[in-house]
Amino acid sequence: MSIAPIGPIAIPAVPPVSTPAADAATSTAPGGFAAALDHGLGQLQQAQTKADNLAVQAATGDLTDVHDYMIASTEAGLATQLTAAVRNKAVDAFNEIMRMQA
Amino acid sequence: MALFGALGIAGTGLTVYRKWLDAVSDNLANVNDASATSGPAFQARYVLAQPVADSLGGGAQVAGTALGSATGRLVYEPDHPLADAEGMVRYPDIDMAGQMGQMIMAQRGYQANLAVVDRAHDAYSAALQLGRSA
């Protein structure tokens, strides 16, 4: 008996989902990695400033939403960890390259 | 903040539920406010929430507050200082059982958003651990 060969299945193309965060993080503008790191540090600075302002409000009793301060400090902590991880990876990659010997 | 979106969105939800809880507690505090029949009774406050427009969903916000009925219920109390010529005093028409039900919903909504903040924080922290051992 002869079995007909299986034909290829056409998979419909999936449209790319672009999110603002992904676009900012993977920018291919000239100065690629430096620009991305700069942008990341700017966001980190914003997050820390926002958390500091809310901390002052909480201490003086002006804060109406307690959760606002906790969420801002959590975001600032996560952003700091993210920046530290990016720096560690970059330094590791650099050291890996420098370890190459002729 | 777009970087950790779920945290900010849950934060807006927490604000909405906090305001709902404030409105319910205000209604319950004023449930026995007597007023003369010439003016309105204390009107119950309802918080109107609506979504924040954003391409990926931006959370919720309080669009405004709506006030309940101003007629209230007329009670016969001729000895009350605010009673009119017929001895009627106006009390607010607030159903305490309904307000307690709303209070439970507001509290559970607040807890649900807190759970989202918790899980999102765990998820983002786990992502930051990627490649740590390499």
gemmi code that builds the backbone of each chain (N, CA, C; Angstrom):
import gemmi

chains = {
    "A": [
        ("MET", (0.853, -1.189, 0.000), (0.000, 0.000, 0.000), (0.883, 1.232, 0.000)),
        ("SER", (0.414, 2.283, -0.550), (1.209, 3.485, -0.604), (0.567, 4.517, 0.310)),
        ("ILE", (1.414, 5.176, 1.080), (0.926, 6.231, 1.994), (1.358, 7.563, 1.418)),
        ("ALA", (0.405, 8.462, 1.267), (0.739, 9.772, 0.698), (1.625, 10.523, 1.663)),
        ("PRO", (2.663, 11.216, 1.162), (3.539, 11.977, 2.071), (2.783, 13.145, 2.709)),
        ("ILE", (3.239, 13.524, 3.899), (2.586, 14.619, 4.628), (3.081, 15.925, 4.058)),
        ("GLY", (2.165, 16.772, 3.645), (2.541, 18.065, 3.096), (2.875, 19.052, 4.201)),
        ("PRO", (3.573, 20.122, 3.851), (3.917, 21.127, 4.863), (2.655, 21.866, 5.332)),
        ("ILE", (2.652, 22.210, 6.614), (1.530, 22.960, 7.185), (1.919, 24.422, 7.220)),
        ("ALA", (1.043, 25.264, 6.688), (1.360, 26.689, 6.679), (0.975, 27.297, 8.034)),
        ("ILE", (1.939, 27.884, 8.713), (1.655, 28.538, 9.991), (1.454, 30.020, 9.725)),
        ("PRO", (0.302, 30.570, 10.133), (0.095, 32.011, 9.870), (1.090, 32.842, 10.656)),
        ("ALA", (1.532, 33.901, 10.028), (2.540, 34.752, 10.668), (1.919, 35.442, 11.883)),
        ("VAL", (2.648, 35.440, 12.998), (2.152, 36.087, 14.223), (2.605, 37.541, 14.213)),
        ("PRO", (1.666, 38.493, 14.311), (2.106, 39.894, 14.298), (2.867, 40.208, 15.566)),
        ("PRO", (3.968, 40.926, 15.461), (4.752, 41.222, 16.669), (3.992, 42.135, 17.607)),
        ("VAL", (4.065, 41.847, 18.899), (3.413, 42.679, 19.910), (4.449, 43.645, 20.429)),
        ("SER", (4.199, 44.917, 20.261), (5.185, 45.875, 20.745), (4.648, 46.536, 22.003)),
        ("THR", (5.413, 46.495, 23.072), (5.040, 47.179, 24.305), (5.993, 48.343, 24.508)),
        ("PRO", (5.536, 49.362, 25.192), (6.427, 50.523, 25.403), (7.699, 50.125, 26.128)),
        ("ALA", (7.582, 49.176, 27.095), (8.775, 48.799, 27.860), (9.774, 48.087, 26.964)),
        ("ALA", (9.248, 47.178, 26.097), (10.173, 46.421, 25.237), (10.835, 47.366, 24.252)),
        ("ASP", (10.052, 48.318, 23.738), (10.637, 49.235, 22.769), (11.726, 50.061, 23.411)),
        ("ALA", (11.480, 50.497, 24.657), (12.493, 51.341, 25.296), (13.749, 50.527, 25.600)),
        ("ALA", (13.531, 49.245, 26.020), (14.697, 48.478, 26.475), (15.552, 48.018, 25.311)),
        ("THR", (14.924, 47.718, 24.164), (15.712, 47.167, 23.057), (15.850, 48.183, 21.948)),
        ("SER", (16.115, 49.419, 22.267), (16.205, 50.449, 21.237), (17.446, 50.218, 20.406)),
        ("THR", (17.264, 50.318, 19.106), (18.403, 50.148, 18.212), (18.874, 51.490, 17.703)),
        ("ALA", (18.682, 52.524, 18.500), (19.159, 53.846, 18.089), (20.678, 53.843, 18.093)),
        ("PRO", (21.287, 54.773, 17.371), (22.761, 54.839, 17.390), (23.250, 55.045, 18.804)),
        ("GLY", (24.305, 54.280, 19.195), (24.773, 54.294, 20.572), (24.015, 53.261, 21.373)),
        ("GLY", (23.460, 52.222, 20.736), (22.639, 51.132, 21.275), (22.711, 50.875, 22.756)),
        ("PHE", (23.780, 50.201, 23.208), (23.797, 49.783, 24.606), (23.942, 50.978, 25.538)),
        ("ALA", (24.771, 51.949, 25.145), (24.964, 53.123, 26.006), (23.663, 53.877, 26.179)),
        ("ALA", (22.914, 54.025, 25.059), (21.645, 54.747, 25.160), (20.662, 53.985, 26.039)),
        ("ALA", (20.643, 52.648, 25.902), (19.709, 51.857, 26.706), (20.053, 51.957, 28.189)),
        ("LEU", (21.367, 51.917, 28.497), (21.789, 52.021, 29.902), (21.434, 53.390, 30.463)),
        ("ASP", (21.648, 54.429, 29.623), (21.310, 55.790, 30.041), (19.828, 55.905, 30.375)),
        ("HIS", (19.009, 55.358, 29.475), (17.553, 55.395, 29.667), (17.186, 54.658, 30.952)),
        ("GLY", (17.840, 53.491, 31.161), (17.554, 52.718, 32.368), (17.902, 53.488, 33.626)),
        ("LEU", (19.069, 54.167, 33.609), (19.461, 54.937, 34.792), (18.511, 56.099, 35.031)),
        ("GLY", (18.018, 56.710, 33.921), (17.062, 57.794, 34.084), (15.789, 57.314, 34.757)),
        ("GLN", (15.285, 56.150, 34.317), (14.072, 55.607, 34.920), (14.306, 55.257, 36.380)),
        ("LEU", (15.503, 54.718, 36.681), (15.832, 54.376, 38.061), (15.823, 55.632, 38.922)),
        ("GLN", (16.400, 56.726, 38.400), (16.437, 57.984, 39.148), (15.020, 58.478, 39.416)),
        ("GLN", (14.158, 58.399, 38.387), (12.760, 58.833, 38.551), (12.073, 58.016, 39.629)),
        ("ALA", (12.274, 56.681, 39.582), (11.599, 55.802, 40.540), (12.058, 56.123, 41.949)),
        ("GLN", (13.371, 56.343, 42.137), (13.876, 56.630, 43.482), (13.390, 57.977, 43.982)),
        ("THR", (13.346, 58.981, 43.078), (12.859, 60.304, 43.504), (11.407, 60.222, 43.941)),
        ("LYS", (10.605, 59.489, 43.134), (9.183, 59.350, 43.484), (9.029, 58.665, 44.840)),
        ("ALA", (9.829, 57.603, 45.072), (9.739, 56.891, 46.348), (10.166, 57.802, 47.494)),
        ("ASP", (11.206, 58.632, 47.282), (11.659, 59.532, 48.341), (10.595, 60.561, 48.695)),
        ("ASN", (9.965, 61.146, 47.650), (8.922, 62.154, 47.914), (7.776, 61.549, 48.705)),
        ("LEU", (7.354, 60.338, 48.294), (6.249, 59.695, 49.011), (6.663, 59.341, 50.438)),
        ("ALA", (7.954, 59.006, 50.659), (8.416, 58.692, 52.011), (8.314, 59.923, 52.903)),
        ("VAL", (8.681, 61.091, 52.345), (8.573, 62.335, 53.120), (7.102, 62.604, 53.469)),
        ("GLN", (6.220, 62.401, 52.486), (4.788, 62.612, 52.745), (4.280, 61.662, 53.817)),
        ("ALA", (4.726, 60.407, 53.753), (4.264, 59.425, 54.737), (4.752, 59.803, 56.130)),
        ("ALA", (5.993, 60.316, 56.222), (6.546, 60.656, 57.535), (5.852, 61.868, 58.132)),
        ("THR", (5.450, 62.847, 57.271), (4.813, 64.046, 57.809), (3.310, 63.884, 57.946)),
        ("GLY", (2.756, 62.724, 57.525), (1.341, 62.484, 57.700), (0.474, 63.035, 56.580)),
        ("ASP", (1.085, 63.421, 55.434), (0.298, 63.953, 54.328), (-0.199, 62.861, 53.402)),
        ("LEU", (0.283, 61.633, 53.575), (0.001, 60.587, 52.594), (-1.390, 60.015, 52.825)),
        ("THR", (-2.260, 60.052, 51.794), (-3.602, 59.485, 51.949), (-3.615, 58.011, 51.578)),
        ("ASP", (-2.741, 57.574, 50.652), (-2.734, 56.183, 50.206), (-1.432, 55.519, 50.628)),
        ("VAL", (-1.519, 54.675, 51.647), (-0.310, 54.010, 52.147), (0.302, 53.122, 51.078)),
        ("HIS", (-0.590, 52.486, 50.256), (-0.067, 51.537, 49.283), (0.768, 52.244, 48.217)),
        ("ASP", (0.503, 53.541, 47.963), (1.283, 54.262, 46.955), (2.765, 54.255, 47.308)),
        ("TYR", (3.068, 54.540, 48.589), (4.470, 54.571, 48.982), (5.087, 53.180, 48.890)),
        ("MET", (4.350, 52.132, 49.341), (4.926, 50.778, 49.333), (5.194, 50.332, 47.910)),
        ("ILE", (4.267, 50.635, 46.980), (4.474, 50.231, 45.588), (5.634, 51.011, 44.979)),
        ("ALA", (5.741, 52.311, 45.294), (6.844, 53.100, 44.729), (8.181, 52.589, 45.239)),
        ("SER", (8.266, 52.240, 46.524), (9.552, 51.748, 47.045), (9.865, 50.374, 46.480)),
        ("THR", (8.828, 49.540, 46.246), (9.076, 48.228, 45.620), (9.603, 48.412, 44.207)),
        ("GLU", (8.980, 49.330, 43.437), (9.440, 49.572, 42.070), (10.861, 50.083, 42.060)),
        ("ALA", (11.185, 51.010, 42.989), (12.547, 51.543, 43.026), (13.543, 50.435, 43.357)),
        ("GLY", (13.172, 49.543, 44.298), (14.059, 48.429, 44.638), (14.280, 47.504, 43.453)),
        ("LEU", (13.189, 47.182, 42.735), (13.321, 46.299, 41.567), (14.154, 46.967, 40.479)),
        ("ALA", (13.941, 48.265, 40.250), (14.706, 48.971, 39.225), (16.195, 48.983, 39.581)),
        ("THR", (16.496, 49.145, 40.891), (17.900, 49.123, 41.311), (18.510, 47.760, 41.056)),
        ("GLN", (17.756, 46.695, 41.394), (18.272, 45.339, 41.144), (18.494, 45.101, 39.660)),
        ("LEU", (17.575, 45.631, 38.829), (17.698, 45.454, 37.381), (18.949, 46.148, 36.868)),
        ("THR", (19.175, 47.384, 37.335), (20.370, 48.116, 36.895), (21.638, 47.392, 37.328)),
        ("ALA", (21.635, 46.882, 38.570), (22.814, 46.154, 39.058), (23.052, 44.893, 38.226)),
        ("ALA", (21.963, 44.198, 37.855), (22.114, 42.976, 37.055), (22.662, 43.311, 35.673)),
        ("VAL", (22.166, 44.407, 35.068), (22.665, 44.805, 33.749), (24.154, 45.097, 33.829)),
        ("ARG", (24.576, 45.836, 34.883), (25.983, 46.182, 35.034), (26.839, 44.931, 35.216)),
        ("ASN", (26.329, 43.982, 36.030), (27.099, 42.756, 36.264), (27.300, 41.975, 34.979)),
        ("LYS", (26.220, 41.860, 34.190), (26.321, 41.108, 32.941), (27.293, 41.779, 31.983)),
        ("ALA", (27.229, 43.108, 31.927), (28.124, 43.820, 31.010), (29.574, 43.621, 31.426)),
        ("VAL", (29.830, 43.713, 32.738), (31.203, 43.542, 33.216), (31.682, 42.115, 32.966)),
        ("ASP", (30.796, 41.128, 33.186), (31.174, 39.729, 32.922), (31.522, 39.520, 31.465)),
        ("ALA", (30.696, 40.099, 30.573), (30.967, 39.948, 29.146), (32.311, 40.575, 28.796)),
        ("PHE", (32.568, 41.762, 29.345), (33.842, 42.450, 29.080), (35.017, 41.607, 29.549)),
        ("ASN", (34.922, 41.070, 30.766), (36.014, 40.249, 31.297), (36.220, 39.003, 30.453)),
        ("GLU", (35.110, 38.430, 29.969), (35.215, 37.237, 29.135), (36.017, 37.532, 27.878)),
        ("ILE", (35.751, 38.695, 27.291), (36.480, 39.075, 26.085), (37.947, 39.298, 26.400)),
        ("MET", (38.207, 40.008, 27.521), (39.594, 40.350, 27.860), (40.408, 39.117, 28.192)),
        ("ARG", (39.674, 38.028, 28.605), (40.418, 36.811, 28.989), (40.928, 36.058, 27.784)),
        ("MET", (40.422, 36.427, 26.614), (40.863, 35.737, 25.388), (42.324, 36.046, 25.147)),
        ("GLN", (43.084, 35.005, 24.888), (44.505, 35.251, 24.649), (44.874, 34.812, 23.257)),
        ("ALA", (45.898, 35.384, 22.803), (46.310, 35.043, 21.425), (46.738, 33.581, 21.355)),
    ],
    "B": [
        ("MET", (4.181, 53.501, 35.933), (5.502, 53.366, 35.303), (5.483, 52.154, 34.398)),
        ("ALA", (5.860, 52.338, 33.162), (5.719, 51.260, 32.196), (6.669, 50.117, 32.482)),
        ("LEU", (7.723, 50.359, 33.254), (8.718, 49.314, 33.445), (8.141, 48.145, 34.246)),
        ("PHE", (7.477, 48.418, 35.339), (6.835, 47.358, 36.104), (5.343, 47.632, 36.116)),
        ("GLY", (4.703, 47.409, 34.956), (3.333, 47.848, 34.742), (2.339, 47.313, 35.737)),
        ("ALA", (2.442, 46.017, 36.077), (1.419, 45.407, 36.935), (1.370, 46.083, 38.294)),
        ("LEU", (2.543, 46.544, 38.788), (2.544, 47.186, 40.109), (1.767, 48.489, 40.075)),
        ("GLY", (1.996, 49.302, 39.016), (1.295, 50.577, 38.940), (-0.201, 50.400, 38.750)),
        ("ILE", (-0.577, 49.432, 37.903), (-1.993, 49.210, 37.635), (-2.700, 48.750, 38.899)),
        ("ALA", (-2.083, 47.814, 39.637), (-2.694, 47.368, 40.899), (-2.765, 48.526, 41.878)),
        ("GLY", (-1.800, 49.453, 41.813), (-1.840, 50.622, 42.690), (-3.069, 51.484, 42.433)),
        ("THR", (-3.415, 51.686, 41.161), (-4.623, 52.470, 40.858), (-5.859, 51.754, 41.369)),
        ("GLY", (-5.893, 50.409, 41.255), (-7.021, 49.654, 41.796), (-7.131, 49.821, 43.292)),
        ("LEU", (-5.975, 49.808, 43.991), (-5.995, 49.978, 45.442), (-6.561, 51.341, 45.808)),
        ("THR", (-6.212, 52.383, 45.033), (-6.741, 53.716, 45.326), (-8.254, 53.743, 45.188)),
        ("VAL", (-8.785, 53.101, 44.122), (-10.234, 53.087, 43.906), (-10.934, 52.389, 45.067)),
        ("TYR", (-10.433, 51.236, 45.498), (-11.094, 50.507, 46.592), (-10.960, 51.244, 47.909)),
        ("ARG", (-9.838, 51.947, 48.087), (-9.689, 52.733, 49.313), (-10.746, 53.832, 49.339)),
        ("LYS", (-10.989, 54.489, 48.180), (-11.993, 55.552, 48.144), (-13.399, 54.985, 48.358)),
        ("TRP", (-13.630, 53.775, 47.832), (-14.938, 53.140, 48.053), (-15.147, 52.885, 49.547)),
        ("LEU", (-14.104, 52.379, 50.197), (-14.183, 52.117, 51.642), (-14.438, 53.412, 52.404)),
        ("ASP", (-13.776, 54.509, 51.967), (-14.006, 55.807, 52.609), (-15.461, 56.232, 52.454)),
        ("ALA", (-16.025, 56.049, 51.248), (-17.408, 56.458, 51.000), (-18.366, 55.649, 51.869)),
        ("VAL", (-18.131, 54.324, 51.967), (-19.016, 53.484, 52.772), (-18.938, 53.882, 54.240)),
        ("SER", (-17.710, 54.165, 54.714), (-17.585, 54.526, 56.130), (-18.251, 55.882, 56.379)),
        ("ASP", (-18.200, 56.781, 55.393), (-18.886, 58.072, 55.542), (-20.395, 57.860, 55.598)),
        ("ASN", (-20.927, 56.974, 54.736), (-22.365, 56.691, 54.758), (-22.788, 56.126, 56.105)),
        ("LEU", (-21.993, 55.177, 56.632), (-22.362, 54.552, 57.897), (-22.244, 55.525, 59.059)),
        ("ALA", (-21.274, 56.454, 58.981), (-21.121, 57.415, 60.074), (-22.306, 58.367, 60.109)),
        ("ASN", (-22.912, 58.651, 58.944), (-23.996, 59.624, 58.867), (-25.361, 58.986, 58.762)),
        ("VAL", (-25.472, 57.704, 59.165), (-26.717, 56.990, 58.906), (-27.880, 57.533, 59.722)),
        ("ASN", (-27.603, 58.235, 60.823), (-28.683, 58.742, 61.662), (-28.717, 60.259, 61.715)),
        ("ASP", (-28.285, 60.910, 60.638), (-28.299, 62.367, 60.609), (-29.733, 62.864, 60.449)),
        ("ALA", (-30.214, 63.598, 61.437), (-31.563, 64.156, 61.320), (-31.473, 65.517, 60.656)),
        ("SER", (-32.425, 65.811, 59.805), (-32.486, 67.147, 59.216), (-33.946, 67.558, 59.082)),
        ("ALA", (-34.172, 68.847, 58.980), (-35.534, 69.347, 58.879), (-36.125, 68.984, 57.517)),
        ("THR", (-37.477, 68.905, 57.481), (-38.118, 68.515, 56.226), (-37.965, 69.583, 55.148)),
        ("SER", (-37.580, 70.792, 55.544), (-37.425, 71.849, 54.538), (-36.205, 71.629, 53.664)),
        ("GLY", (-35.199, 70.879, 54.163), (-33.982, 70.654, 53.385), (-33.858, 69.198, 52.995)),
        ("PRO", (-32.766, 68.839, 52.272), (-32.577, 67.445, 51.879), (-32.049, 66.617, 53.042)),
        ("ALA", (-32.285, 65.298, 52.988), (-31.680, 64.392, 53.954), (-30.228, 64.175, 53.568)),
        ("PHE", (-29.448, 63.536, 54.458), (-28.079, 63.181, 54.098), (-28.140, 62.180, 52.941)),
        ("GLN", (-27.392, 62.486, 51.872), (-27.447, 61.624, 50.693), (-26.277, 60.647, 50.714)),
        ("ALA", (-26.566, 59.364, 50.501), (-25.510, 58.351, 50.464), (-24.598, 58.613, 49.274)),
        ("ARG", (-23.310, 58.335, 49.459), (-22.341, 58.604, 48.391), (-21.998, 57.305, 47.681)),
        ("TYR", (-22.037, 57.321, 46.358), (-21.639, 56.173, 45.542), (-20.414, 56.570, 44.730)),
        ("VAL", (-19.392, 55.718, 44.728), (-18.164, 56.003, 43.998), (-18.288, 55.413, 42.604)),
        ("LEU", (-18.063, 56.244, 41.564), (-18.143, 55.774, 40.175), (-16.730, 55.524, 39.675)),
        ("ALA", (-16.436, 54.258, 39.374), (-15.101, 53.908, 38.884), (-15.171, 53.659, 37.389)),
        ("GLN", (-14.112, 54.043, 36.686), (-14.034, 53.770, 35.253), (-12.596, 53.437, 34.903)),
        ("PRO", (-12.401, 52.735, 33.777), (-11.021, 52.358, 33.417), (-10.225, 53.546, 32.918)),
        ("VAL", (-8.909, 53.481, 33.107), (-7.986, 54.478, 32.568), (-7.620, 54.046, 31.160)),
        ("ALA", (-7.767, 54.966, 30.190), (-7.507, 54.607, 28.799), (-6.015, 54.417, 28.583)),
        ("ASP", (-5.657, 53.274, 28.046), (-4.245, 52.995, 27.761), (-4.228, 51.863, 26.756)),
        ("SER", (-3.171, 51.768, 25.955), (-3.156, 50.741, 24.918), (-3.202, 49.338, 25.524)),
        ("LEU", (-2.537, 49.152, 26.681), (-2.496, 47.829, 27.275), (-3.315, 47.758, 28.559)),
        ("GLY", (-4.205, 48.720, 28.786), (-4.927, 48.714, 30.053), (-4.150, 49.501, 31.090)),
        ("GLY", (-4.724, 50.563, 31.612), (-3.994, 51.424, 32.522), (-4.518, 51.417, 33.935)),
        ("GLY", (-5.410, 50.497, 34.278), (-5.916, 50.463, 35.636), (-7.277, 51.147, 35.719)),
        ("ALA", (-7.625, 51.566, 36.942), (-8.936, 52.160, 37.174), (-8.755, 53.517, 37.823)),
        ("GLN", (-9.777, 54.329, 37.709), (-9.766, 55.626, 38.380), (-11.187, 55.935, 38.829)),
        ("VAL", (-11.295, 56.862, 39.778), (-12.608, 57.273, 40.258), (-13.058, 58.438, 39.396)),
        ("ALA", (-14.121, 58.227, 38.607), (-14.583, 59.277, 37.708), (-15.312, 60.358, 38.482)),
        ("GLY", (-15.972, 59.997, 39.577), (-16.696, 60.980, 40.356), (-17.537, 60.244, 41.371)),
        ("THR", (-18.339, 61.019, 42.105), (-19.231, 60.388, 43.067), (-20.657, 60.757, 42.701)),
        ("ALA", (-21.568, 59.801, 42.889), (-22.988, 60.071, 42.695), (-23.635, 60.075, 44.065)),
        ("LEU", (-24.648, 60.908, 44.241), (-25.319, 60.993, 45.534), (-26.660, 60.286, 45.445)),
        ("GLY", (-27.038, 59.660, 46.548), (-28.293, 58.930, 46.585), (-29.481, 59.853, 46.732)),
        ("SER", (-30.596, 59.302, 47.157), (-31.828, 60.082, 47.195), (-31.787, 61.113, 48.309)),
        ("ALA", (-32.337, 62.279, 48.032), (-32.358, 63.349, 49.026), (-33.656, 63.356, 49.824)),
        ("THR", (-34.616, 62.514, 49.419), (-35.909, 62.529, 50.107), (-35.775, 61.917, 51.482)),
        ("GLY", (-35.054, 60.792, 51.559), (-34.893, 60.146, 52.844), (-36.216, 59.565, 53.316)),
        ("ARG", (-36.286, 59.259, 54.614), (-37.547, 58.769, 55.156), (-38.023, 59.754, 56.221)),
        ("LEU", (-39.337, 59.966, 56.231), (-39.933, 60.899, 57.177), (-40.348, 60.127, 58.421)),
        ("VAL", (-39.898, 60.601, 59.571), (-40.184, 59.922, 60.836), (-40.951, 60.903, 61.733)),
        ("TYR", (-41.954, 60.388, 62.409), (-42.782, 61.233, 63.273), (-42.093, 61.366, 64.621)),
        ("GLU", (-41.473, 62.545, 64.889), (-40.828, 62.813, 66.182), (-41.167, 64.231, 66.595)),
        ("PRO", (-42.333, 64.453, 67.200), (-42.733, 65.837, 67.496), (-41.840, 66.528, 68.518)),
        ("ASP", (-41.107, 65.751, 69.356), (-40.257, 66.370, 70.374), (-38.896, 66.764, 69.834)),
        ("HIS", (-38.574, 66.358, 68.611), (-37.257, 66.660, 68.061), (-37.156, 68.155, 67.772)),
        ("PRO", (-36.013, 68.785, 68.108), (-35.887, 70.237, 67.862), (-36.036, 70.630, 66.404)),
        ("LEU", (-35.742, 69.693, 65.464), (-35.835, 70.027, 64.050), (-37.193, 69.659, 63.451)),
        ("ALA", (-38.124, 69.174, 64.279), (-39.405, 68.730, 63.719), (-40.171, 69.917, 63.151)),
        ("ASP", (-40.897, 69.681, 62.062), (-41.682, 70.772, 61.463), (-43.054, 70.843, 62.129)),
        ("ALA", (-43.986, 71.574, 61.530), (-45.293, 71.811, 62.150), (-46.043, 70.511, 62.396)),
        ("GLU", (-45.820, 69.496, 61.509), (-46.544, 68.240, 61.687), (-45.765, 67.254, 62.537)),
        ("GLY", (-44.551, 67.631, 63.018), (-43.780, 66.728, 63.864), (-42.934, 65.736, 63.096)),
        ("MET", (-42.688, 65.993, 61.806), (-41.901, 65.051, 60.992), (-40.455, 65.518, 60.893)),
        ("VAL", (-39.546, 64.551, 60.959), (-38.107, 64.804, 60.811), (-37.616, 63.914, 59.673)),
        ("ARG", (-36.630, 64.439, 58.904), (-36.122, 63.678, 57.757), (-34.854, 62.932, 58.164)),
        ("TYR", (-34.839, 61.622, 57.906), (-33.641, 60.801, 58.150), (-33.156, 60.236, 56.817)),
        ("PRO", (-31.861, 59.949, 56.671), (-31.384, 59.410, 55.388), (-31.889, 58.002, 55.146)),
        ("ASP", (-32.079, 57.695, 53.889), (-32.636, 56.415, 53.469), (-31.498, 55.459, 53.131)),
        ("ILE", (-30.622, 55.167, 54.119), (-29.454, 54.320, 53.858), (-29.712, 52.939, 54.435)),
        ("ASP", (-29.555, 51.913, 53.589), (-29.757, 50.534, 54.026), (-28.440, 50.028, 54.625)),
        ("MET", (-28.445, 49.800, 55.931), (-27.189, 49.434, 56.589), (-26.660, 48.097, 56.094)),
        ("ALA", (-27.557, 47.148, 55.817), (-27.108, 45.842, 55.325), (-26.425, 45.998, 53.970)),
        ("GLY", (-27.007, 46.834, 53.109), (-26.395, 47.064, 51.805), (-25.017, 47.694, 51.938)),
        ("GLN", (-24.895, 48.639, 52.882), (-23.603, 49.289, 53.084), (-22.574, 48.297, 53.617)),
        ("MET", (-22.981, 47.387, 54.507), (-22.049, 46.382, 55.019), (-21.612, 45.454, 53.889)),
        ("GLY", (-22.551, 45.098, 52.987), (-22.173, 44.278, 51.841), (-21.157, 44.992, 50.963)),
        ("GLN", (-21.374, 46.294, 50.739), (-20.415, 47.067, 49.940), (-19.065, 47.132, 50.634)),
        ("MET", (-19.082, 47.211, 51.979), (-17.830, 47.282, 52.715), (-17.028, 46.006, 52.533)),
        ("ILE", (-17.715, 44.856, 52.555), (-17.019, 43.586, 52.358), (-16.445, 43.523, 50.946)),
        ("MET", (-17.223, 43.968, 49.952), (-16.720, 43.957, 48.572), (-15.509, 44.856, 48.433)),
        ("ALA", (-15.551, 46.042, 49.056), (-14.409, 46.942, 48.954), (-13.174, 46.327, 49.604)),
        ("GLN", (-13.370, 45.677, 50.758), (-12.224, 45.070, 51.436), (-11.639, 43.936, 50.614)),
        ("ARG", (-12.509, 43.076, 50.032), (-11.996, 41.948, 49.242), (-11.338, 42.436, 47.967)),
        ("GLY", (-11.888, 43.515, 47.374), (-11.245, 44.078, 46.192), (-9.864, 44.598, 46.522)),
        ("TYR", (-9.744, 45.268, 47.681), (-8.448, 45.775, 48.136), (-7.474, 44.621, 48.317)),
        ("GLN", (-7.955, 43.528, 48.948), (-7.085, 42.360, 49.165), (-6.658, 41.731, 47.841)),
        ("ALA", (-7.587, 41.687, 46.874), (-7.254, 41.081, 45.589), (-6.139, 41.864, 44.906)),
        ("ASN", (-6.237, 43.213, 44.943), (-5.190, 44.023, 44.319), (-3.872, 43.888, 45.060)),
        ("LEU", (-3.924, 43.735, 46.385), (-2.691, 43.512, 47.140), (-2.034, 42.203, 46.706)),
        ("ALA", (-2.873, 41.162, 46.458), (-2.324, 39.881, 46.005), (-1.637, 40.052, 44.657)),
        ("VAL", (-2.215, 40.892, 43.771), (-1.595, 41.118, 42.464), (-0.221, 41.761, 42.641)),
        ("VAL", (-0.137, 42.762, 43.539), (1.149, 43.424, 43.765), (2.185, 42.417, 44.252)),
        ("ASP", (1.759, 41.562, 45.192), (2.660, 40.551, 45.739), (3.203, 39.633, 44.654)),
        ("ARG", (2.268, 39.056, 43.856), (2.678, 38.091, 42.824), (3.534, 38.745, 41.765)),
        ("ALA", (3.162, 39.986, 41.366), (3.951, 40.660, 40.328), (5.370, 40.904, 40.830)),
        ("HIS", (5.500, 41.311, 42.113), (6.817, 41.529, 42.696), (7.622, 40.237, 42.678)),
        ("ASP", (6.980, 39.094, 43.056), (7.682, 37.809, 43.013), (8.125, 37.477, 41.597)),
        ("ALA", (7.231, 37.715, 40.629), (7.546, 37.368, 39.247), (8.734, 38.190, 38.748)),
        ("TYR", (8.710, 39.518, 38.994), (9.807, 40.362, 38.516), (11.118, 40.002, 39.211)),
        ("SER", (11.055, 39.699, 40.520), (12.290, 39.320, 41.226), (12.860, 38.032, 40.656)),
        ("ALA", (11.955, 37.065, 40.331), (12.434, 35.807, 39.761), (13.092, 36.064, 38.417)),
        ("ALA", (12.539, 36.990, 37.618), (13.146, 37.283, 36.319), (14.533, 37.872, 36.498)),
        ("LEU", (14.734, 38.671, 37.556), (16.042, 39.282, 37.776), (17.080, 38.257, 38.219)),
        ("GLN", (16.622, 37.067, 38.643), (17.566, 36.028, 39.052), (18.064, 35.210, 37.879)),
        ("LEU", (17.521, 35.453, 36.671), (17.910, 34.670, 35.496), (19.404, 34.799, 35.256)),
        ("GLY", (20.055, 33.670, 35.038), (21.463, 33.716, 34.679), (22.363, 34.088, 35.827)),
        ("ARG", (21.844, 34.104, 37.050), (22.654, 34.477, 38.204), (23.777, 33.480, 38.438)),
        ("SER", (23.454, 32.191, 38.189), (24.430, 31.153, 38.495), (25.454, 30.985, 37.389)),
        ("ALA", (25.189, 31.582, 36.224), (26.095, 31.375, 35.077), (27.445, 32.042, 35.295)),
    ],
}
model = gemmi.Model(1)
for chain_id, residues in chains.items():
    chain = gemmi.Chain(chain_id)
    for i, (resn, *xyz) in enumerate(residues, 1):
        res = gemmi.Residue()
        res.name, res.seqid = resn, gemmi.SeqId(i, " ")
        for name, pos in zip(("N", "CA", "C"), xyz):
            atom = gemmi.Atom()
            atom.name, atom.element = name, gemmi.Element(name[0])
            atom.pos, atom.b_iso = gemmi.Position(*pos), 0.0
            res.add_atom(atom)
        chain.add_residue(res)
    model.add_chain(chain)
structure = gemmi.Structure()
structure.add_model(model)
structure.setup_entities()
